[in-house]
Amino acid sequence: MLAGIVTALVGFTSSFAVVLAGLRATGATPEQAASGLLALTAVIGLGIVLLALRYRIPVTLSWSTPGAALLAGAAIPAGGWPAAVGAFMVTGVLIALTGAIPWLGRLVARIPQHLAQAMLAGVLLPLCLAPFQSIGTIPLLVLPVILVWLVSSAIAPKWAVPLALVAALVVIGLQLTLDGTVIEASSLAPSLALTLPVLDPAAVIGIALPLYVVTMASQNLPGVAVLSSFGYRAPWRSALAVTGVGTAAVAPFGGHAVNLAALSAALSAGEGAGADRDRRWIAALTAGITYLVLAGVSGALVVVVGAAPAGLVEAVAGLALIGTMATAVTSSFSEATGRMSGAVTFLLAASGLSVLGIGGAFWALVGGLVVRAALERDALPARKR
């Protein structure tokens, strides 16, 4: 049970600031972003409880942190927030179809892994620069947070980002006290804001497709691998059905994507959840219940974070993503034969390019595939042999 509580706390606190940043970047108001966080947290909790009770294995879910980072680097679509919501809904449909249609899953698996990682690394770069850029603008506020993150990374790595978040909340509290700001208690309650989705072609291509690819490549496929490493077979079709339908269901309320947990999955599936492998599903069940509890306090966190000085929340989000970016960069250039296509994909994704209203993440993947076909095609048959 303790392992399950830790799973939910680490999963939630280590990246909810990234989710808020991503939703705000695609046009959500503070109320709509708060609604999205609440809806995501609730459906994750319900999905974990459902899968844990049905399959009796420690399968856990999370929101797509890489997907939220992708959104944070994107521009507001021409159709505004409703178009972004429509793109989230399409992402959910694609995830569900991947579980139902085998060839679609095989098609996703054929996307070169180093290109998907290069796209993710390029999207993450501007966010990971935020903590260090903030040193020049709000040094007295951000330096204590960075120091806590650094010390925690050396002593208790899995708690580094949650402790940095606690430090940021303390800094925000002190700043609000000095400014004499009063937060109304009524504003702390969680609430949902419904947005009617709009299917905009540019948003579908520029947001839904990259969000789908990065969620599958960086979350769902690694999530299956993590469970397999502990001797569990993930219920692939059921998990994608639950996460896909869950994503589509919460999209009108601002949720962007739900998926199998990857890194945090090890907390419930590993030995820390008990010596008896057949009872570790209880850790997943506890994680689901904890997520439902966290959904109730999400509104208060959003209000406090919303009152933060400009740049502080982005700094925390950047710290949360440094490890992910380091892994993505390493994977992007791990193979000598794919470094040129990886470099082009990375640079296009980091450039902030937008053509025909379609963001850089999509063009980065297209550019990488073109370079791979043009310059690295001779290496492909040799590697297959």
Secondary structure by P-SEA (a helix, b strand, c coil): caaaaaaaaaaaaacaaaaaaaaaaacccaaaaaaaaaaaaaaaaaaaaaaaaacccbbbbbccaaaaaaaaacccccccaaaaaaaaaaaaaaaaaaaacaaaaaaaaaccaaaaaaaaaaaaccccccccccccccccccaaaaaaaaaaaaccccaaaaaaaaaaaaaaaaaaaaabbbbbccccbbbbbbbbbbbcaaaaaacaaaaaaaaaaccaaaaaaaaaaacccccaaaaaaaaaaaaaaacccccccccccccccccccccccccccccaaaaaaaaaaaaaaaaaaaaaaaaaaaacccaaaaaaaaaacaaaaaaaaaaaccccccaaaaaaaaaaaacccccccccaaaaaaaaaaaaaacccccccccccc
